[in-house]
Amino acid sequence: MSEPKTIERRIALRVHNRKSPRRRINLPAEQIVYTNPEFLAQFTTPTGRILPRRVTRVSAKVHRQITREIKRARAVNLLK
């Protein structure tokens, strides 16, 4: 690959090729239970929709657990 022609382009190349920061958030497994609706409400919108992983910044495994527990809490009317 050839070198960028101007300094501005060289700076832009470095900025855009920079590694993105680690986004994962570690959550204790004890808190992810359907009997804890205050905690599960952090992962839903005010209308009750489940927020996506890219917004909540949790791993796929934890997101599946959160989704499962939110659905359980809805089934027993602890959560909207």
N, C-alpha and C positions, 0 to 999 in steps of 0.2 A: 504494500500500500504506500502511495506517495505521501509526502509530508504536505500539510495544508499550506497554502500560499501566503496567507496573511496571519498576523498575530491574533486577530479577532477569531478567525476560523480555528486556529489551534486551541485557543481557550475554550471555544464552544465544543470542540471535539472532546476535550478532556472532561468538560462538565457533563456531556451527554453519555459518555462511556463510563462514568463513575458507578461503582456498585451501589445498589439500593440498600438501605439499612435493614437490619433484621426486624421483622414485624411481629413476631410471635409473642403472645402474652401467656404467661404460665398462670393457670388458675388451680386452686386446690380442689381436688375431686370431691371432698366432703361438702363443698358448697353447691355443687351441681346436683341438686335433688329437687323433685317436684314440690316438696313441702316448703321450699324457700322461694316464694313468688317475688319477693323484693329483689333478690339477686337475679332471677330470671328476667325480670322486667327491664334490666339493663340491656338485654339483647333483643328487645322488641321495640317497634315504633309506638307512638301514642295510640295509633289505631289498632295495634295488636299484631302487626306483621313481624315475622322473624327477620332480623337484620342479616345481610350476607357476610361471609367470612372476610371479605376485603374491607368491610367497614369495622367489624368487631376485632379484627386482627388476632384471631385464634387459629389454632391448627385444625386440620380437617377432622381429626379424631375427637377433639374437644367440641367442635361445632356440631358433630353428629350427636354427642351426648347432650348438649344444650338443647338441640332441636327435639330430641326424644323426651326430655324432661319438661319442656314447654308444652308439648302436646299432651303429656300426662297431666300436667297442672290444669290445662284447659278442660280435660275430660272430667276432672273432679271439681270444676268451677273455682279454682284458686287463682286463675289468671284469665284475662280476657281472651 
